């Protein structure tokens, strides 16, 4: 690696978003100095094909974070997946980054975290406040809804002839996980003015009724959208075997969609990555082709 290149570190690097960030970094700059932070040696082994350095670091272990962040210039803090523990997890990383004097922290937050009524926003907003208080340069990547959050449920939807939710006619400006990962990779590589907040979302807003129509068109099977109350949708998700916290979050978010919580028309994401975001039809087609 060139000594002139900033040393980049991605937390949660073995997760779905982290892996995609690494893929985009490798594509955009094959000689980028990339370090992947993972929690276990097994996860480090899984990243061997990506040709990146790996360090063990755990959001609950400050000493491991100090070791992982030594010598790092730019840090991508991918938000913790543990609902209710995110703020505490992020605090340990932010404190370690402060001790390490990293030159830039980029953080994956949620769309319009400062005004969102979604309960998901609270821990993200708390993390944004932590970053402001460090005095270190930071960039906020306020990611909107992922297309994969809905397309992952298409198989049972096709089997039962219905997509369910509590979103009513609310519209989602969703983008693919890869779109958000590419934005993060570009910020890591090129930096951004300190304090920049990117409100990131897909170019195309759609309702769940339109999602159902797209699935019907692609599969040739009749799939409709069945709207439920938030409580009914939560109960249905619990019946599918989802953990309580996840079912509660998804139902509340779907109900928030009906109020416009996940609709955005700023097209900041497509301008940042330099091309349109993944269309809904393409995301549906990819899932159907995989079977």
VORO-666010 format. One record per residue (C-alpha): residue in one letter; x, y, z; residue number from 1. Coordinates in nm, 2 decimals. Each point is the difference from the previous one (the first is absolute). Example, Ala and Ser with C-alpha at 12.3 -4.5 7.8 and 13.67 -1.06 7.14 Angstrom:
2
R   rest       px       py       pz    nr
R      A     1.23    -0.45     0.78     1
R      S     0.14     0.34    -0.07     2
END
This chain:
291
R   rest       px       py       pz    nr
R      X     0.00     0.00     0.00     1
R      X     0.11     0.35    -0.07     2
R      X     0.11     0.19     0.31     3
R      X    -0.19     0.30    -0.13     4
R      X    -0.33    -0.17     0.00     5
R      X    -0.23     0.05     0.31     6
R      X    -0.05    -0.32     0.21     7
R      X    -0.36    -0.08    -0.02     8
R      X    -0.19    -0.22     0.26     9
R      X    -0.35    -0.14    -0.04    10
R      X    -0.18    -0.12     0.31    11
R      X    -0.24    -0.29    -0.03    12
R      X     0.19    -0.09    -0.31    13
R      X    -0.13    -0.36    -0.02    14
R      X    -0.36     0.12    -0.01    15
R      X    -0.20     0.05    -0.32    16
R      X     0.07     0.37    -0.03    17
R      X     0.36    -0.02     0.11    18
R      X     0.09    -0.26    -0.26    19
R      X    -0.16     0.21    -0.27    20
R      X     0.20     0.31     0.11    21
R      X     0.32    -0.20    -0.03    22
R      X    -0.10    -0.12    -0.35    23
R      X    -0.07     0.35    -0.11    24
R      X     0.33     0.12     0.15    25
R      X     0.19    -0.27    -0.19    26
R      X    -0.17     0.10    -0.32    27
R      X     0.04     0.37     0.04    28
R      X     0.36    -0.01     0.12    29
R      X     0.17    -0.35    -0.02    30
R      X     0.30     0.13     0.20    31
R      X    -0.21     0.15     0.28    32
R      X     0.14    -0.07     0.35    33
R      X    -0.30    -0.19     0.15    34
R      X    -0.04    -0.15     0.34    35
R      X    -0.30    -0.20     0.10    36
R      X    -0.11    -0.02     0.36    37
R      X    -0.18    -0.31     0.10    38
R      X    -0.09    -0.17     0.33    39
R      X     0.14    -0.35    -0.05    40
R      X     0.29    -0.17    -0.18    41
R      X    -0.26    -0.20    -0.19    42
R      X    -0.14     0.32    -0.14    43
R      X     0.35     0.11    -0.09    44
R      X     0.05    -0.33    -0.19    45
R      X    -0.32     0.06    -0.20    46
R      X     0.14     0.33    -0.13    47
R      X     0.32    -0.15    -0.14    48
R      X    -0.12     0.02    -0.36    49
R      X    -0.03     0.38     0.03    50
R      X     0.38     0.04     0.06    51
R      X    -0.04     0.23     0.29    52
R      X     0.18     0.02     0.34    53
R      X    -0.22    -0.10     0.29    54
R      X    -0.01     0.09     0.36    55
R      X    -0.21    -0.13     0.28    56
R      X    -0.22     0.25     0.17    57
R      X    -0.32    -0.02     0.20    58
R      X    -0.24     0.29     0.07    59
R      X    -0.02    -0.12     0.36    60
R      X     0.38    -0.02     0.06    61
R      X     0.18     0.34     0.01    62
R      X     0.35    -0.16     0.01    63
R      X    -0.07    -0.19    -0.32    64
R      X    -0.11     0.32    -0.16    65
R      X     0.31     0.19     0.10    66
R      X     0.21    -0.27    -0.16    67
R      X    -0.22    -0.01    -0.32    68
R      X     0.01     0.37    -0.05    69
R      X     0.37     0.05     0.05    70
R      X     0.15     0.19    -0.30    71
R      X    -0.34     0.03    -0.17    72
R      X    -0.07     0.32    -0.20    73
R      X    -0.36    -0.03    -0.11    74
R      X    -0.26    -0.21     0.18    75
R      X    -0.34    -0.12    -0.13    76
R      X    -0.21    -0.08     0.30    77
R      X    -0.28    -0.23    -0.12    78
R      X    -0.28     0.02     0.25    79
R      X    -0.04    -0.29     0.24    80
R      X    -0.27    -0.26    -0.08    81
R      X    -0.11    -0.04     0.36    82
R      X    -0.31     0.21     0.05    83
R      X     0.00     0.17     0.33    84
R      X     0.37    -0.03     0.04    85
R      X     0.11     0.21    -0.30    86
R      X     0.08     0.32     0.19    87
R      X     0.21    -0.18     0.26    88
R      X     0.19    -0.20    -0.27    89
R      X     0.06     0.31    -0.20    90
R      X     0.12     0.19     0.30    91
R      X     0.29    -0.24     0.05    92
R      X     0.10     0.03    -0.36    93
R      X    -0.02     0.38     0.00    94
R      X     0.21     0.02     0.32    95
R      X     0.26    -0.23    -0.15    96
R      X     0.01     0.21    -0.32    97
R      X     0.05     0.31     0.21    98
R      X     0.29    -0.16     0.19    99
R      X     0.15    -0.11    -0.34   100
R      X    -0.05     0.35    -0.15   101
R      X    -0.14    -0.13    -0.32   102
R      X    -0.02     0.26    -0.27   103
R      X    -0.36    -0.08    -0.11   104
R      X    -0.29    -0.20     0.14   105
R      X    -0.28    -0.09    -0.24   106
R      X    -0.32    -0.14     0.16   107
R      X    -0.30    -0.18    -0.14   108
R      X    -0.30     0.17     0.15   109
R      X    -0.37     0.01    -0.11   110
R      X    -0.18     0.22    -0.24   111
R      X    -0.09     0.34     0.16   112
R      X     0.11    -0.12     0.34   113
R      X    -0.05     0.34     0.15   114
R      X    -0.37     0.02    -0.09   115
R      X    -0.11    -0.36    -0.05   116
R      X    -0.28    -0.13     0.22   117
R      X     0.13    -0.36    -0.03   118
R      X     0.13    -0.15     0.32   119
R      X     0.30    -0.12    -0.20   120
R      X     0.12     0.36    -0.02   121
R      X     0.06     0.05     0.37   122
R      X     0.32    -0.20     0.03   123
R      X     0.13     0.14    -0.33   124
R      X    -0.06     0.35     0.11   125
R      X     0.18    -0.07     0.33   126
R      X     0.29    -0.13    -0.20   127
R      X     0.01     0.31    -0.22   128
R      X     0.01     0.22     0.31   129
R      X     0.29    -0.21     0.13   130
R      X     0.19     0.07    -0.32   131
R      X    -0.06     0.37     0.01   132
R      X     0.13     0.01     0.36   133
R      X     0.33    -0.18    -0.09   134
R      X     0.14     0.30    -0.19   135
R      X     0.12    -0.25    -0.26   136
R      X    -0.09     0.04    -0.37   137
R      X    -0.31    -0.21    -0.08   138
R      X    -0.24    -0.07    -0.28   139
R      X    -0.36    -0.13     0.05   140
R      X    -0.14    -0.25    -0.25   141
R      X    -0.37     0.01     0.07   142
R      X    -0.11    -0.31    -0.19   143
R      X    -0.36    -0.05    -0.10   144
R      X    -0.18    -0.33    -0.03   145
R      X     0.18    -0.29    -0.17   146
R      X    -0.18    -0.17    -0.29   147
R      X     0.12    -0.33     0.14   148
R      X    -0.21     0.06     0.31   149
R      X    -0.31    -0.06    -0.22   150
R      X     0.13    -0.23    -0.27   151
R      X     0.13    -0.25     0.26   152
R      X    -0.37    -0.07     0.08   153
R      X    -0.11    -0.07    -0.36   154
R      X     0.01    -0.38     0.01   155
R      X    -0.27    -0.03     0.27   156
R      X    -0.19     0.29    -0.17   157
R      X    -0.01    -0.19    -0.33   158
R      X    -0.09    -0.33     0.18   159
R      X    -0.29     0.17     0.19   160
R      X    -0.10     0.24    -0.28   161
R      X     0.04     0.31     0.22   162
R      X     0.26     0.25     0.13   163
R      X    -0.11     0.11     0.35   164
R      X     0.08     0.31     0.19   165
R      X    -0.14     0.31     0.18   166
R      X     0.13     0.26    -0.25   167
R      X    -0.33     0.08    -0.17   168
R      X     0.07     0.22    -0.30   169
R      X     0.32     0.13     0.15   170
R      X     0.30     0.01    -0.24   171
R      X     0.35    -0.14     0.05   172
R      X     0.30     0.17    -0.16   173
R      X     0.20    -0.32     0.03   174
R      X     0.34    -0.07    -0.15   175
R      X     0.21    -0.32    -0.01   176
R      X     0.25    -0.08     0.27   177
R      X     0.27     0.02    -0.27   178
R      X    -0.10     0.36    -0.08   179
R      X     0.05     0.10     0.37   180
R      X     0.32    -0.19     0.02   181
R      X     0.14     0.17    -0.31   182
R      X    -0.08     0.34     0.16   183
R      X     0.19    -0.10     0.31   184
R      X     0.29    -0.12    -0.20   185
R      X     0.03     0.32    -0.19   186
R      X    -0.01     0.21     0.32   187
R      X     0.27    -0.22     0.15   188
R      X     0.22     0.04    -0.31   189
R      X    -0.05     0.36    -0.07   190
R      X    -0.11     0.15     0.33   191
R      X    -0.26     0.27     0.04   192
R      X    -0.02     0.34     0.18   193
R      X    -0.02    -0.06     0.37   194
R      X    -0.35     0.00     0.13   195
R      X    -0.16    -0.09    -0.33   196
R      X    -0.33    -0.18     0.03   197
R      X    -0.12    -0.20    -0.30   198
R      X    -0.37    -0.08    -0.01   199
R      X     0.02    -0.32    -0.21   200
R      X    -0.30    -0.17    -0.17   201
R      X    -0.10    -0.16    -0.33   202
R      X    -0.10     0.20    -0.31   203
R      X    -0.33    -0.18    -0.03   204
R      X    -0.28     0.01     0.27   205
R      X    -0.25    -0.28    -0.01   206
R      X    -0.29    -0.14     0.21   207
R      X    -0.03    -0.36     0.11   208
R      X    -0.29    -0.03    -0.24   209
R      X     0.24     0.09    -0.28   210
R      X     0.26    -0.25     0.14   211
R      X    -0.27    -0.27    -0.02   212
R      X    -0.08     0.09    -0.35   213
R      X     0.36    -0.02    -0.10   214
R      X     0.03    -0.35     0.16   215
R      X    -0.32    -0.11    -0.19   216
R      X     0.14     0.13    -0.33   217
R      X     0.33    -0.18     0.05   218
R      X    -0.13    -0.33     0.13   219
R      X    -0.32    -0.03    -0.19   220
R      X    -0.18    -0.07     0.33   221
R      X    -0.26     0.22     0.15   222
R      X     0.14     0.18     0.31   223
R      X    -0.18     0.28     0.17   224
R      X     0.07     0.22     0.30   225
R      X    -0.20    -0.06     0.32   226
R      X     0.01     0.29     0.24   227
R      X    -0.02    -0.06     0.37   228
R      X     0.00     0.19     0.32   229
R      X     0.34     0.04     0.16   230
R      X    -0.10    -0.25     0.27   231
R      X    -0.13    -0.26    -0.25   232
R      X     0.32     0.03    -0.21   233
R      X     0.21    -0.04     0.31   234
R      X    -0.19    -0.31     0.10   235
R      X     0.04    -0.14    -0.36   236
R      X     0.38     0.05     0.02   237
R      X     0.01    -0.17     0.34   238
R      X    -0.19    -0.29    -0.15   239
R      X     0.27    -0.03    -0.27   240
R      X     0.26    -0.05     0.27   241
R      X     0.15     0.35     0.01   242
R      X     0.14     0.11     0.34   243
R      X    -0.22     0.24     0.20   244
R      X     0.23     0.30    -0.04   245
R      X     0.03    -0.05    -0.37   246
R      X    -0.37    -0.06    -0.06   247
R      X    -0.08     0.31     0.21   248
R      X     0.25     0.22    -0.19   249
R      X    -0.12    -0.12    -0.35   250
R      X    -0.36     0.05     0.09   251
R      X     0.06     0.35     0.14   252
R      X     0.22     0.09    -0.30   253
R      X    -0.27    -0.12    -0.24   254
R      X    -0.26     0.21     0.18   255
R      X     0.24     0.29    -0.02   256
R      X     0.03    -0.05    -0.37   257
R      X    -0.37     0.09    -0.03   258
R      X     0.09     0.34     0.15   259
R      X     0.28     0.06    -0.25   260
R      X     0.30    -0.10     0.23   261
R      X     0.19    -0.17    -0.28   262
R      X    -0.09     0.21    -0.30   263
R      X     0.26     0.24    -0.14   264
R      X     0.05     0.17    -0.33   265
R      X     0.33     0.17     0.05   266
R      X     0.20    -0.25    -0.22   267
R      X     0.31     0.07     0.21   268
R      X     0.10    -0.37    -0.02   269
R      X     0.00    -0.02    -0.38   270
R      X     0.20     0.33    -0.03   271
R      X     0.25    -0.13     0.25   272
R      X     0.06    -0.34    -0.17   273
R      X    -0.03     0.16    -0.35   274
R      X    -0.27    -0.22    -0.14   275
R      X    -0.37    -0.08     0.06   276
R      X    -0.09    -0.22     0.30   277
R      X    -0.12    -0.36    -0.06   278
R      X    -0.36     0.00    -0.14   279
R      X    -0.26    -0.19     0.18   280
R      X    -0.07    -0.22    -0.31   281
R      X     0.37    -0.10    -0.01   282
R      X     0.01    -0.09     0.37   283
R      X    -0.31    -0.22    -0.04   284
R      X     0.13    -0.16    -0.32   285
R      X     0.33    -0.09     0.18   286
R      X    -0.18    -0.18     0.28   287
R      X    -0.23    -0.18    -0.24   288
R      X     0.29    -0.12    -0.21   289
R      X     0.17    -0.14     0.31   290
R      X    -0.31    -0.19     0.08   291
END
